[in-house]
Structures are given as structure tokens and as C-alpha cells.
Amino acid sequence: MKQLTAKKRASLRRLAQRPDSEIDLSDIPEIRQFPSDAVIGKFYRPKKQSVTLRLDADVLAWLKASGEGYQTRVNAYLRQLMARRAS
């Protein structure tokens, strides 16, 4: 990635300091609905936290038997449970 020149960096700083009310949005159409193929949260990456978790040996064996990524699957299972409990 190219480095910004001092001139461009100064220009961006000046723009960032301007209030939102000075931004002309008249040539940008308003989005009234998302396209049918839009994926919400596609680029959202929650912060991960390392924990120690004690599981029964048979449960761990079952998770590992389905291949790599068992920790990701555990996280997905827990997220599904969390979503069900929230609704």
C-alpha cells in the first residue's frame, strides 16, 4: 500500500475536521432497502478471548472426530444457543 504524501494527509485532516452538515450528499441516492443478496455482518469479526474450558473426554473426541476447526464449531454451537435464549 502506498504511503500518503504530507499534502494529502493534511488535506484529509482538514476534511475530517469539517462538520457533517457541510457534506453535500445530494448526488448520493438514499438506500431504501438492502439488495436481496446482501450479507449483513459479513465483515464483522468479534474479538476472541482465550479461555480454559474443561470438557468431558467423549464430547471432545466427538468434536475432534469431525475434523479441524472444532473450537470454531464449539463457538458456533454456543452462539446458536445464545441466540435462541435471547429471543
N, C-alpha and C positions, 0 to 999 in steps of 0.2 A: 504494500500500500504506500502511495506517495505521501510524503510529509507536506503539510500545508506551509505555504510561504508566510512570512511575517505579515505581509499585506493582507492576504486572505484571512489569516487568523484574526487580525484587527477588525476586518470587515464583519466577520461572524460575531465577534464580541459586541460590536455596535448593534447588529441586528438582534442579538439575544437580549439586549438591554431595552429594546423598544417594547412598549405595552402592546398587548394583544389587540386592543382597539384600533391600532394603526395598521393592522394586517388586512389587506384587501383580499377577501375570499370570494368576490363576485364572479370570478371566472372558474370557480371550482364547484361542480354540481354537488348538491346535498345527497348523501346516501340515505335513501328511504327504507330500503330493505337489503339484507345480505343476499348475495347470489346463492343459488341452491347448492353449489359445490364448495361454498366457503367452509373452512375448518376453523372453528373457534378454539383458541388456546393452543394452536399447533406449535407455536414457538415458546410457550410458557414452560419453564423448567424450574420446578420448585427446588429450593435449597435442600440439599441432602445433609443428613446428620448421622454420623456413625454411632451405632449403639451395640451393646452386647445383648443378645436375646437367647434364652435357653429354650430349646425345642425338644420334644420327645424324639428319640432316635428314629422311630419309624416314620414320623412326619417329615423329618429332614431327609431321610432316604427317599421318600416318595417325591419330595420336591426336586431333589438332585437327579432322580431317575428320568425326569422329563427333559434333561439336557441343561446346557449352560443358561445362565440368567435366572437362576432360582431366586436370588434375592430380589430381582426386579419383579418376578411373579408374586413373591410374598407381599411386596409393596402394593402391587395392583390388587391383590385379593383384599388387603386391608383397606385400600382406598374405596373399593366397591362396597365393603361393609360399612365404612364411614358414610358414604353417600346414601346408602339405604337407611341408616339410622337417622340421618339429618332430615330426611323427607317424611 
